[in-house]
Each structure stands twice: as C-alpha cells, then as structure tokens.
Amino acid sequence: MNRLLTVVMSAFLALVALPEVLAQEDSWPRTLPMDQGTMTIYPLQVDSKSGDTIHFRAALAYRESPDAEPVFGAGWFESRVDIDTAATQKAAAD
C-alpha cells in the first residue's frame, strides 16, 4: 500500500507542474524529474471543449529509479483556456 501511495502522490506532484511541461518544445513523451524518481507524460488526448474549458487525458509512467520497471496509469483532466481569436483568425488569413 505504501508503494501505491508513493506513486499516487508522485503523479499528483507531476501534474502540478503540468503547465510548465506543456510549455516545453513540442516533443513527446515528456519526462519530469521528481524528488523520488521520474514521471513520463505521454501525448495529451483532448476529449472535448466546452466554452473556455477543455477536457483531456494522458497516459503516465512513474519510475522510482532509471532501472526500475515503470508503473503505468492514466489521468483525466480539465483546464480553462484563453484563446486569442483575433490573432488566430489573422494567422489563418495569412
């Protein structure tokens, strides 16, 4: 049970850093170093968008050490988005 709690807490901490991870260069998967191991986040899959909210999911893998077997999981998330529609329309017209 202690191992499961460690993995869950590690996943939570990785997701707190998710905005920083998403701002990185467009290469997937992305690996985050953590206090105890690493968390790999696989490409996000957008499920829906409603108004200014998107719902998405991602596969996750936690490793306690570089040679440890990964523990796989999935996360479902929602986030508010702010889209500059004027800039988007201008870019599409160019």
C-alpha positions as a Python dict, from the first residue, in 0.01 Angstrom:
ca = {
    (1, 'M'): (0, 0, 0),
    (2, 'N'): (289, 237, 77),
    (3, 'R'): (423, 197, -279),
    (4, 'L'): (81, 280, -425),
    (5, 'L'): (56, 592, -209),
    (6, 'T'): (404, 700, -326),
    (7, 'V'): (306, 657, -690),
    (8, 'V'): (-22, 846, -646),
    (9, 'M'): (147, 1133, -464),
    (10, 'S'): (423, 1146, -725),
    (11, 'A'): (165, 1161, -1003),
    (12, 'F'): (-12, 1445, -824),
    (13, 'L'): (313, 1640, -789),
    (14, 'A'): (391, 1585, -1157),
    (15, 'L'): (51, 1717, -1257),
    (16, 'V'): (102, 2032, -1050),
    (17, 'A'): (396, 2101, -1283),
    (18, 'L'): (189, 2018, -1595),
    (19, 'P'): (159, 2376, -1728),
    (20, 'E'): (539, 2410, -1724),
    (21, 'V'): (575, 2075, -1900),
    (22, 'L'): (320, 2171, -2167),
    (23, 'A'): (506, 2495, -2239),
    (24, 'Q'): (814, 2296, -2344),
    (25, 'E'): (915, 2229, -2701),
    (26, 'D'): (670, 2014, -2899),
    (27, 'S'): (826, 1671, -2837),
    (28, 'W'): (655, 1380, -2666),
    (29, 'P'): (669, 1198, -2433),
    (30, 'R'): (794, 1443, -2170),
    (31, 'T'): (976, 1328, -1859),
    (32, 'L'): (977, 1521, -1532),
    (33, 'P'): (1244, 1464, -1270),
    (34, 'M'): (1091, 1427, -925),
    (35, 'D'): (1226, 1403, -570),
    (36, 'Q'): (1187, 1027, -589),
    (37, 'G'): (1212, 903, -949),
    (38, 'T'): (1070, 1035, -1275),
    (39, 'M'): (724, 1081, -1426),
    (40, 'T'): (673, 1044, -1800),
    (41, 'I'): (369, 1210, -1955),
    (42, 'Y'): (261, 1077, -2293),
    (43, 'P'): (83, 1288, -2559),
    (44, 'L'): (-236, 1451, -2438),
    (45, 'Q'): (-565, 1349, -2596),
    (46, 'V'): (-834, 1618, -2598),
    (47, 'D'): (-1176, 1467, -2531),
    (48, 'S'): (-1391, 1778, -2557),
    (49, 'K'): (-1407, 2156, -2543),
    (50, 'S'): (-1699, 2346, -2397),
    (51, 'G'): (-1676, 2724, -2385),
    (52, 'D'): (-1342, 2804, -2224),
    (53, 'T'): (-1289, 2457, -2074),
    (54, 'I'): (-1113, 2160, -2230),
    (55, 'H'): (-1127, 1802, -2104),
    (56, 'F'): (-826, 1585, -2180),
    (57, 'R'): (-647, 1268, -2073),
    (58, 'A'): (-292, 1139, -2073),
    (59, 'A'): (-105, 817, -2008),
    (60, 'L'): (155, 839, -1731),
    (61, 'A'): (452, 626, -1628),
    (62, 'Y'): (635, 652, -1294),
    (63, 'R'): (982, 508, -1231),
    (64, 'E'): (1145, 507, -888),
    (65, 'S'): (1489, 479, -1048),
    (66, 'P'): (1624, 464, -1406),
    (67, 'D'): (1648, 83, -1397),
    (68, 'A'): (1310, 25, -1224),
    (69, 'E'): (1008, -112, -1406),
    (70, 'P'): (760, 169, -1486),
    (71, 'V'): (423, 185, -1314),
    (72, 'F'): (168, 294, -1575),
    (73, 'G'): (-150, 487, -1520),
    (74, 'A'): (-381, 742, -1678),
    (75, 'G'): (-515, 1078, -1575),
    (76, 'W'): (-825, 1271, -1678),
    (77, 'F'): (-810, 1648, -1650),
    (78, 'E'): (-993, 1967, -1727),
    (79, 'S'): (-847, 2311, -1774),
    (80, 'R'): (-962, 2660, -1865),
    (81, 'V'): (-818, 2801, -2185),
    (82, 'D'): (-788, 3154, -2315),
    (83, 'I'): (-773, 3173, -2695),
    (84, 'D'): (-676, 3494, -2871),
    (85, 'T'): (-932, 3459, -3152),
    (86, 'A'): (-820, 3779, -3329),
    (87, 'A'): (-462, 3652, -3357),
    (88, 'T'): (-584, 3305, -3459),
    (89, 'Q'): (-804, 3449, -3735),
    (90, 'K'): (-521, 3673, -3859),
    (91, 'A'): (-277, 3381, -3872),
    (92, 'A'): (-532, 3172, -4064),
    (93, 'A'): (-582, 3453, -4316),
    (94, 'D'): (-206, 3490, -4382),
}
